[in-house]
Structure formats: structure tokens, C-alpha cells
Amino acid sequence: MGQSVKDLRLDNDRFVALLRNLIGEAKYLQNNPPQLVPEEDRAVRHVLEVLGPHSVDQGGPLVLKHITYVKGRGNLIVEYPGSEPGRVVSFVGCHMDVVTANPAEWEFDPFSLSIDGDKLRGRGTTDCLGHVALVTELFRKLAETRPPLKMTVVGVFIANEENSAVYGVGVDMLVKDGFLDNLKSGPLLWLDTSDKQPCIGTGGMVSWKLTATGKLFHSGFPHKTVNAMELAQEALKEIQKRFYIQFPSHPKEAVYGFATPSTMKPTQWSYPGGGVNQIPGECTICGDCRITPFYNVDDVAEWLKVTVEDINANIEDLDSRGPVSKYNILELGIRGRLSLEFGEAALSGVACNLDSPGFHALCKATEEIVGYVKPYSITGSLPCIRELQDEGYDVQTIGYGLMKTYHAQNEYCLLSDMQQGFAVLTNMISQLEE
């Protein structure tokens, strides 16, 4: 009783046992609706089996709140109360849903934990059931040893992180209903990145679909039609050229260590089909814009709409492919046209507060435990965290899985990394106590 929080260490056997139970549920935690709708309460059940005996209802110190908005898809908030009101540190972002996995494409069963030396293998080990187990074990240790703390330590296990198109299930509702209001007075550590280093910047995302319409016609008469495939290619080239003028590299990207500036690129291509001797009448290119947090994603989307409208109004000015390639054939009354649609809701990037006491404590703890600290930024996107920052939370991010296995086949994490992660969290709590 009363052991120093900094001296706490991860119990490897109990951590692995809990992770084994969680990975055993991963088949039912896959998030790809409507085919696969996760049942996060399957994970909640295992967490409560560990922490329930330490709840205030059972004479322990932990305050447990199981909050559900959609049947079977609960969230769980865990509190280890401190002695001074208003002082808090929170560990959020440990989500209980996972991306899909096809067992036929894996070298091992994705839905059961297997161990290969230091490797803990299975869907969710890196993203993010490994962190669910890690934070659960942190609260078990706190409950068992009861270190006297001034600040309250809070853990938030969330549903529905892997699908940003569905609302009303997870952290968005917890914020809306005020369950996380008390976390604004201290650092909020979002545990859902990787590689044991602070991730201080993420990118926003705008997904788009550009459709070019011409006229299906015989390829022997290219002068009598508008080639939708050529129109789509040339239009995208023009939009990209203008994009990099409108959204150039921002000076703060160097400060945050972004590897790339904001980008726009195609990722998918389709057309209705036809013979090789037919000029296509329709062609669609899909892609995304990845936006550093120093630009507003809504401004990017609006700019794309205006740009496509301008190209439509001046379609004759686009580059063409040879002497008979045209996008407006006046004598035949054929004019090509572009239409733009957007995919799922845009995500905003985040730039963490580098002057935050939480950031400095995280960096110091990382350097002491891991041996070095090298914050980084990516234009990959994390849902929820920009909205939390805009609401007044001091959001910092880190994670102890592996970037190279994130959302990948044959996902795994390292037990040694999780051990270090546990030590970083306890070190950070100890620093913030001072």
C-alpha cells in the first residue's frame, strides 16, 4: 500500500493473459459496416473482469462508468481519484474496435493471440487492443498499490474509432454529454499512435471523386467526340498544379517535423467498361488530399469545388492530347463536363501544444525510459483529436505498437515496447505530481 507510482512495473503475465482474451474477441470487433459492426462490449467485459473487483462498489478506489449509446457498443471510463480537485491526467483513445482481417491472407490466426519471442501477434495488438490491455493493467496496479496521488488519473476506453462516417457511438458522444469535461484541466494523452515517440502532428483528410463525362464513340472517329478518359486525366493534372500553388509547404511543417507538405493525389480509377475500340463516355478518378494542420480542411474542400467549376466554365483551355483531342466540339454540340463529390466526412489534422506541461513530461519520460526522444509528425489522420483540441483539451499523442504493422496483415507488437510504455506512463504521472 502507498507504493510510489514511478516504481510500478507492468506484470507481463497478467498483461499477456488480458491481451489474449481481447484478441480472442477481435473477430467480433471488426469495424466495416454494414457487413461488420463491432460489439465493443465484448472487450469491455474483459476489462471489467480485471478492474471490477477494485471498484468503489467492491471497496476499492476505482470509479467505473460504463456508458452505452448503441446496444452492445459501450465505452468505459475509469478514474483513480486524487486528493486535489481540478488536477488530472488522462489516457484516452484506447479503442476497442479493430480494422478487418482476412485469415486466408495472414501467416497466423489474426483472431487469437500467438507469441513468437518478443512478438505478440494478432489483430489489434498494435491498434489498439494492446493499449486497452496496457491501460487496464496500469489501473489494476494503481488500485492494488494505492499510491497517494494529488491528481486524478483517468482512462477512457472508446468505441467506434475505426469508422469516422458513423456518429453517436463513441468519444463524440462522451464529449457532447460532458463526461470528459473534467479532463480539460490537465494533459490528455491519446494512446493510439506507434513507435514509442511523441507524435506531435497529424494530417487532415478530404476524400474526393472526380467524374469526367464525354460521349461514348468509335475510336476511329476521335474528332467526333469528347474522350472522358483524357478529360479526367488533364483535369486532375490541372487541379493538382493549382493545389500546390494554393496550399504550399507551410513554415510550421518544418518545426513539427512533417515529412511531407499537404498533398493531393489519385488513388483509384474506374470507367464503365467497353471495347478497346471504344472511346469512353465516362471516367472516374478518386483520391484524397492530406492536409497539414496549418490549413483548414473545409477551406480545401471549398477550393476544390470552386476550381472544378472554373475548369468547367473554361474547359476549352485544358491541355489536350493531339490535334483532334477536344473537350468542346461546338459544331456537334458536345461539351465535356466534370463533377466533384466528396467521400466520408473530412478529418482535421492536429498540431499538439509544444509548450504544454504534458508535452514536456511526456518527452522527459520517453527520454528516461526509451533512451531518446524524437517527436515526429505524419499526414496520416486520427479521428476525434482535433475536435478535442478545439474543445479546449491539451491533446498529446503517443503509442507503443509498431507503425510497420498498423492496419497491416500479420499485425504484432512487442512485449518489451509495452513494458517501456507502462514505465513512461507511470513516469509521466510522477512528474506531473511534482
MARLUM-797135 format. One line per 2 residues: number of its first residue (from 0); their letters; for each residue x, y, z of C-alpha. Coordinates in steps of 0.001 Angstrom, whole numbers, padded with zeros to 6 digits. Example, Ala and Ser with C-alpha at 12.3 -4.5 7.8 and 13.67 -1.06 7.14 Angstrom:
0 = AS = 012300/-004500/007800 | 013670/-001060/007140
% end
This chain:
0 = MG = 000000/000000/000000 | 001241/003504/-000763
2 = QS = 003962/002430/-003229 | 005420/005229/-005392
4 = VK = 003717/005351/-008782 | 007089/005723/-010512
6 = DL = 008169/002338/-009170 | 005237/000430/-010640
8 = RL = 006072/-002068/-013369 | 003966/-003989/-015861
10 = DN = 003047/-007515/-014811 | 003910/-009362/-018009
12 = DR = 001868/-012481/-017320 | -001310/-010625/-016440
14 = FV = -000887/-008252/-019374 | -000494/-011121/-021837
16 = AL = -003422/-013010/-020324 | -005695/-009993/-020718
18 = LR = -004450/-009305/-024238 | -005115/-012929/-025140
20 = NL = -008733/-012518/-024063 | -009099/-009275/-026017
22 = IG = -007563/-010635/-029236 | -009871/-013620/-028864
24 = EA = -012764/-011190/-029350 | -011202/-009379/-032340
26 = KY = -013322/-011245/-034901 | -016361/-009544/-033355
28 = LQ = -014651/-006157/-033006 | -014030/-005600/-036730
30 = NN = -015425/-002267/-037896 | -016584/-002223/-041505
32 = PP = -020339/-001589/-041604 | -022808/-002640/-042715
34 = QL = -021201/-006076/-043062 | -019157/-005905/-039878
36 = VP = -020422/-003894/-036912 | -018242/-004254/-033815
38 = EE = -019529/-005308/-030420 | -017174/-003369/-028184
40 = DR = -018887/-004589/-025025 | -017100/-007894/-025634
42 = AV = -013872/-006039/-024844 | -015470/-004026/-022031
44 = RH = -016433/-007291/-020336 | -012796/-008404/-020092
46 = VL = -011656/-005017/-018784 | -014379/-005058/-016137
48 = EV = -013402/-008592/-015083 | -009973/-007160/-014226
50 = LG = -010995/-003808/-012744 | -014441/-004571/-011335
52 = PH = -013096/-006150/-008111 | -011245/-002870/-007455
54 = SV = -014263/-000596/-007948 | -015709/001587/-005209
56 = DQ = -018720/-000724/-005190 | -016401/-003534/-004097
58 = GG = -014466/-001441/-001576 | -011723/-000423/-003983
60 = PL = -010564/003011/-005184 | -011669/002887/-008847
62 = VL = -014692/004741/-010186 | -016050/002860/-013206
64 = KH = -018568/004276/-015689 | -019860/002020/-018473
66 = IT = -021589/004362/-020939 | -023523/002995/-023903
68 = YV = -025298/004831/-026732 | -025784/001852/-029061
70 = KG = -026627/-001576/-027669 | -023538/-003752/-027334
72 = RG = -021189/-000877/-028192 | -020181/000594/-024854
74 = NL = -017474/002987/-023692 | -015739/002721/-020323
76 = IV = -014315/005497/-018131 | -012027/004563/-015239
78 = EY = -010919/007005/-012528 | -008303/006672/-009804
80 = PG = -009200/009702/-007642 | -006560/012114/-006413
82 = SE = -006672/014333/-003363 | -006697/017756/-005084
84 = PG = -009809/018689/-007103 | -009108/020005/-010601
86 = RV = -005801/018207/-011078 | -005992/015445/-013653
88 = VS = -004082/013466/-016258 | -005971/011254/-018683
90 = FV = -005199/008402/-021057 | -007734/008384/-023883
92 = GC = -008002/006905/-027376 | -007653/003248/-026428
94 = HM = -010332/001993/-028775 | -011936/-001399/-028664
96 = DV = -012775/-001815/-032357 | -010300/-003058/-034972
98 = VT = -009895/-002981/-038738 | -010790/-006077/-040713
100 = AN = -008542/-009108/-041191 | -008801/-011959/-043693
102 = PA = -007325/-015108/-042095 | -006527/-016547/-045539
104 = EW = -004054/-013710/-046116 | -002253/-013996/-042775
106 = EF = 000636/-016229/-041735 | -001099/-016877/-038390
108 = DP = -004628/-016653/-036980 | -005454/-012944/-036618
110 = FS = -008195/-013667/-034092 | -006164/-015444/-031429
112 = LS = -003029/-014241/-029680 | 000153/-016057/-030620
114 = ID = 003608/-015410/-029223 | 006897/-015534/-031105
116 = GD = 009677/-014477/-028759 | 009074/-010806/-028007
118 = KL = 006309/-010577/-030614 | 002664/-010591/-029534
120 = RG = 000753/-011387/-032718 | -002879/-010822/-033708
122 = RG = -005319/-008224/-034998 | -005406/-005320/-032559
124 = TT = -002092/-005932/-030821 | -000718/-002641/-032184
126 = DC = -004028/-000926/-032966 | -005391/-000732/-030360
128 = LG = -006240/-003662/-028078 | -002632/-003715/-026891
130 = HV = -003179/-000246/-025456 | -006507/-001295/-023948
132 = AL = -004669/-004039/-022070 | -001805/-001701/-021146
134 = VT = -004009/000974/-019592 | -006180/-001635/-017863
136 = EL = -003076/-003067/-016215 | -001994/000443/-015177
138 = FR = -005270/000932/-013308 | -005073/-002541/-011777
140 = KL = -001634/-001647/-010389 | -002857/001702/-009104
142 = AE = -005810/000016/-007398 | -003679/-002698/-005816
144 = TR = -000844/-000486/-004570 | -002883/002675/-003902
146 = PP = -000130/005287/-004261 | -001253/008587/-002694
148 = LK = -001729/010990/-005613 | -002740/014627/-005733
150 = MT = -004074/014318/-009256 | -006835/012120/-010552
152 = VV = -005813/009601/-013207 | -008474/008832/-015816
154 = GV = -008609/006196/-018537 | -011153/006321/-021346
156 = FI = -011758/003218/-023466 | -013787/004143/-026528
158 = AN = -015994/002525/-029147 | -016063/003206/-032884
160 = EE = -012707/004819/-033584 | -012097/002982/-036866
162 = NS = -015127/004441/-038677 | -015374/008215/-038959
164 = AV = -018575/008043/-041041 | -020667/006752/-038120
166 = YG = -021512/009081/-035249 | -023338/008789/-031949
168 = VG = -021428/005800/-030575 | -018091/006770/-029067
170 = VD = -015974/009692/-027939 | -018057/012244/-029862
172 = ML = -020996/011494/-027577 | -018875/011375/-024415
174 = VK = -017699/014913/-025199 | -021188/016105/-026143
176 = DG = -022693/014789/-022918 | -019957/016280/-020725
178 = FL = -018414/013037/-019492 | -014921/014304/-020349
180 = DN = -015282/017921/-019214 | -013101/017330/-016153
182 = LK = -010186/016303/-018385 | -009678/019835/-019710
184 = SG = -007675/020860/-016652 | -004733/018576/-017422
186 = PL = -002889/016736/-020181 | -004912/014303/-022297
188 = LW = -002663/011600/-023721 | -004204/009950/-026800
190 = LD = -002778/006428/-026868 | -003212/005331/-030455
192 = TS = -000024/006019/-032402 | 003155/003966/-032505
194 = DK = 006909/003534/-032180 | 007258/004882/-028607
196 = QP = 007790/008517/-029605 | 005520/011555/-029217
198 = CI = 003501/012163/-032371 | 003094/015939/-032321
200 = GT = 001267/016469/-035608 | -001229/014641/-037802
202 = GG = -002816/015419/-041143 | -006354/016191/-042116
204 = MV = -008043/014358/-044967 | -010517/015287/-047702
206 = SW = -011523/012355/-049923 | -012872/013205/-053371
208 = KL = -014332/011673/-056540 | -013860/013436/-059877
210 = TA = -016056/012218/-062740 | -015499/013306/-066345
212 = TG = -018328/012962/-068840 | -017838/012936/-072606
214 = KL = -019552/010743/-075191 | -019084/007048/-075900
216 = FH = -017983/006688/-079535 | -015995/004655/-082045
218 = SG = -012240/005118/-081567 | -011806/005544/-085320
220 = FP = -013586/008896/-085123 | -011910/010745/-082231
222 = HK = -012726/014120/-083802 | -016444/013484/-083288
224 = TV = -016454/013012/-079525 | -015026/014061/-076159
226 = NA = -012772/011421/-074635 | -013762/011248/-070965
228 = ME = -010568/009441/-070012 | -008365/012175/-071459
230 = LA = -010564/014843/-069899 | -010276/013263/-066431
232 = QE = -006509/012970/-066691 | -005934/016512/-067888
234 = AL = -008387/017998/-065423 | -006743/016221/-062499
236 = KE = -003333/017396/-063675 | -004593/020995/-063731
238 = IQ = -006274/020711/-060317 | -003115/019267/-058768
240 = KR = -000973/022004/-060288 | -003236/024664/-058806
242 = FY = -003463/022818/-055461 | 000256/023062/-054792
244 = IQ = 000165/026782/-055570 | -002813/027369/-053287
246 = FP = -001584/025158/-050416 | 002229/025303/-050481
248 = SH = 004531/023969/-047795 | 003820/025850/-044554
250 = PK = 006725/027179/-042434 | 005430/025370/-039324
252 = EA = 005733/021991/-041055 | 009495/022123/-040500
254 = VY = 009026/022995/-036820 | 006793/019944/-036325
256 = GF = 008910/017636/-038468 | 006354/016742/-041130
258 = AT = 007938/014527/-043771 | 005643/015909/-046476
260 = PS = 003608/019069/-047071 | -000077/018931/-047905
262 = TM = -000678/016644/-050875 | -003366/015796/-053418
264 = KP = -003211/012558/-055322 | -005349/009954/-057142
266 = TQ = -005701/006516/-055558 | -008495/004825/-057567
268 = WS = -009542/004744/-061234 | -012678/003383/-062922
270 = YP = -014815/003582/-066052 | -017972/001732/-067110
272 = GG = -016103/-000632/-069436 | -016229/-001243/-073161
274 = GV = -014182/-002472/-076076 | -010664/-001335/-076822
276 = NQ = -012063/000333/-079951 | -014494/002492/-077955
278 = IP = -013706/005936/-076618 | -015180/006020/-073094
280 = GE = -018015/008406/-072337 | -017360/008455/-068616
282 = CT = -014339/008124/-066353 | -013960/008490/-062596
284 = IC = -010827/009164/-060549 | -010935/009006/-056747
286 = GD = -008307/010135/-054294 | -007636/012264/-051266
288 = CR = -005993/015408/-050036 | -003830/015044/-046953
290 = IT = -003649/018418/-045258 | -001174/019538/-042621
292 = PF = -002956/021086/-039605 | -001949/024612/-040575
294 = YN = -004629/024651/-043275 | -008377/024227/-042787
296 = VD = -009861/021126/-044443 | -013163/022924/-045083
298 = DV = -011257/025606/-046981 | -009626/022887/-049081
300 = AE = -012972/021289/-049937 | -014484/024634/-050889
302 = WL = -011443/025458/-053023 | -011791/022139/-054865
304 = KV = -015431/022878/-055686 | -014622/026364/-056989
306 = TV = -011702/025048/-059019 | -013779/022367/-060724
308 = ED = -016454/024962/-061522 | -013813/027210/-063074
310 = IN = -012434/024391/-065223 | -015944/023510/-066366
312 = AN = -016534/027138/-067388 | -013267/027234/-069322
314 = IE = -012955/023634/-070422 | -011501/024614/-073809
316 = DL = -008385/025903/-072028 | -007338/022481/-070694
318 = DS = -004349/020817/-072306 | -005398/018272/-074909
320 = RG = -003853/015135/-076416 | -003047/015796/-080074
322 = PV = -004671/017774/-082913 | -008154/016215/-082684
324 = SK = -008461/015884/-078917 | -011012/018470/-077786
326 = YN = -013332/018953/-074815 | -015864/021231/-076526
328 = IL = -016960/020411/-080070 | -019210/023313/-080974
330 = EL = -020355/022039/-084365 | -021602/018783/-082818
332 = GI = -022943/020298/-079599 | -020762/018004/-077476
334 = RG = -019156/019532/-074384 | -017276/017604/-071753
336 = RL = -018088/018144/-068098 | -016578/017451/-064694
338 = SL = -018446/016692/-061490 | -016967/016540/-057998
340 = EF = -018200/014606/-054984 | -016723/014164/-051527
342 = GE = -016424/010935/-049572 | -016873/010442/-045858
344 = AA = -016706/013439/-043559 | -013433/015354/-043722
346 = LS = -010964/014866/-040877 | -008916/017718/-039462
348 = GV = -005267/017366/-038519 | -003817/018443/-035222
350 = AC = -000682/020246/-034086 | -000039/019478/-030424
352 = NL = 000832/022253/-027980 | 004618/022101/-027663
354 = DS = 004557/024410/-024617 | 002270/022122/-022629
356 = PG = 003464/020702/-019287 | 002047/017413/-020514
358 = FH = 004224/017502/-023631 | 007355/018255/-021622
360 = AL = 006556/015496/-019110 | 005961/013028/-021952
362 = CK = 009247/013929/-023619 | 011224/013677/-020383
364 = AT = 009646/010331/-019508 | 010307/008988/-023001
366 = EE = 013944/010036/-022871 | 014448/008454/-019446
368 = IV = 012737/005145/-020289 | 013329/004645/-024017
370 = GY = 016745/006291/-024066 | 015992/009089/-026513
372 = VK = 013145/011337/-027565 | 012430/012290/-031170
374 = PY = 008951/013745/-031716 | 007549/013282/-035212
376 = SI = 004584/014265/-037356 | 002676/012421/-040061
378 = TG = -000008/013272/-042599 | -001872/010152/-041600
380 = SL = -005137/011052/-039898 | -006501/010335/-036441
382 = PC = -010212/010898/-035843 | -011525/012844/-032859
384 = IR = -008378/014507/-031556 | -008667/017832/-033405
386 = EL = -012220/018164/-032164 | -010979/017529/-028617
388 = QD = -008270/020150/-029028 | -010799/022656/-030376
390 = EG = -012948/021977/-027299 | -010061/023042/-025046
392 = YD = -008294/019763/-024254 | -004485/019620/-024113
394 = VQ = -004127/016693/-026524 | -000782/014870/-026770
396 = TI = -000334/011592/-028645 | 001910/008546/-028379
398 = GY = 001635/004786/-028769 | 003592/001597/-028160
400 = GL = 002653/-000542/-031136 | 004588/-000637/-034396
402 = MK = 003941/001666/-037344 | 005010/-001039/-039805
404 = TY = 002204/-003355/-038644 | -000505/-000698/-038260
406 = HA = -003644/-001858/-040161 | -001410/-004427/-041865
408 = QN = -001551/-008159/-042367 | 000356/-010151/-039736
410 = EY = -000032/-007399/-037146 | 002033/-007641/-033981
412 = CL = 003501/-005571/-031181 | 006482/-006167/-028910
414 = LS = 006097/-007015/-025236 | 009274/-005041/-024500
416 = DM = 007725/-001937/-026083 | 004623/-002296/-023951
418 = QQ = 006809/-002654/-020858 | 008513/000614/-021728
420 = GF = 005149/002212/-022445 | 003901/001286/-018980
422 = AV = 007036/002827/-017444 | 006622/006018/-019499
424 = LT = 003036/006453/-018276 | 003946/005980/-014622
426 = NM = 006971/008267/-015012 | 004759/010928/-016561
428 = IS = 002227/010696/-013735 | 005069/011033/-011210
430 = QL = 006434/014151/-012912 | 003050/015859/-013106
432 = EE = 002563/015207/-009386 | 005504/017456/-008563
% end
